Amino acid sequence: MQSLDCNEPIALYIASLYWAFATITSIGYGDISASAWNKEEQARPHGEPWFGVGVGLGLGLGLGLAYPYPYPYPYP
């Protein structure tokens, strides 16, 4: 891999834009992956989103029960 120390500023700027775009819009470059013998590395990417869903649903339900929004129309 070449070093970017001696390049001009515009080349560094373009390289940094590529890195930022690839990092934000994808799940990585494919050169780093979970090891086959470490099950925690394989389980965390699958478990953390479900943890976030559970926290979001719990907070939404809890706040909805604590502060009910008044329904402006009569029920049929």
C-alpha positions as CSV (number, residue, x, y, z in Angstrom):
1,M,0.0,0.0,0.0
2,Q,1.3,3.4,-0.9
3,S,1.8,6.1,1.7
4,L,-0.2,9.3,1.4
5,D,2.3,11.5,3.2
6,C,3.9,13.0,0.1
7,N,0.8,13.5,-2.0
8,E,-0.7,16.9,-2.7
9,P,-3.6,18.1,-0.6
10,I,-6.2,17.5,-3.2
11,A,-5.2,13.8,-3.4
12,L,-5.5,13.5,0.4
13,Y,-8.9,15.3,0.2
14,I,-10.2,12.9,-2.4
15,A,-8.9,9.9,-0.5
16,S,-10.5,11.1,2.7
17,L,-13.8,11.6,0.9
18,Y,-13.6,8.1,-0.5
19,W,-12.9,6.7,3.0
20,A,-15.8,8.6,4.5
21,F,-18.3,7.7,1.8
22,A,-17.3,4.0,1.9
23,T,-17.5,3.9,5.7
24,I,-20.9,5.6,6.0
25,T,-22.6,3.9,3.1
26,S,-21.4,0.3,3.6
27,I,-20.6,-2.2,6.3
28,G,-16.9,-2.1,5.6
29,Y,-14.2,-2.9,3.1
30,G,-14.2,-6.7,3.6
31,D,-10.6,-6.9,4.8
32,I,-11.6,-7.2,8.5
33,S,-14.0,-9.8,9.5
34,A,-15.0,-11.8,12.6
35,S,-12.7,-14.6,13.4
36,A,-14.2,-18.2,13.1
37,W,-13.2,-19.2,16.7
38,N,-14.6,-16.1,18.5
39,K,-18.4,-16.6,18.8
40,E,-18.9,-13.2,20.6
41,E,-17.6,-11.4,17.5
42,Q,-20.1,-13.2,15.4
43,A,-23.0,-12.8,17.7
44,R,-22.7,-9.1,18.6
45,P,-23.6,-7.7,15.1
46,H,-26.8,-9.8,15.2
47,G,-27.7,-9.1,18.8
48,E,-27.1,-5.4,19.1
49,P,-29.8,-4.3,16.6
50,W,-32.3,-6.5,18.5
51,F,-31.3,-4.9,21.7
52,G,-31.9,-1.5,20.2
53,V,-35.3,-2.6,19.0
54,G,-36.2,-3.8,22.5
55,V,-35.1,-0.6,24.1
56,G,-37.0,1.5,21.6
57,L,-40.2,-0.5,22.0
58,G,-39.9,-0.6,25.7
59,L,-39.4,3.2,25.9
60,G,-42.2,3.8,23.5
61,L,-44.6,1.6,25.3
62,G,-43.6,2.9,28.7
63,L,-43.9,6.5,27.7
64,G,-47.1,5.8,25.9
65,L,-48.6,4.3,29.0
66,A,-47.2,7.1,31.3
67,Y,-48.3,10.0,29.1
68,P,-51.2,8.9,26.9
69,Y,-52.0,11.1,24.0
70,P,-55.6,12.3,24.1
71,Y,-57.5,11.0,21.1
72,P,-59.4,14.1,19.7
73,Y,-62.2,12.2,18.0
74,P,-64.9,10.1,19.7
75,Y,-64.5,6.3,19.4
76,P,-67.1,4.7,17.1
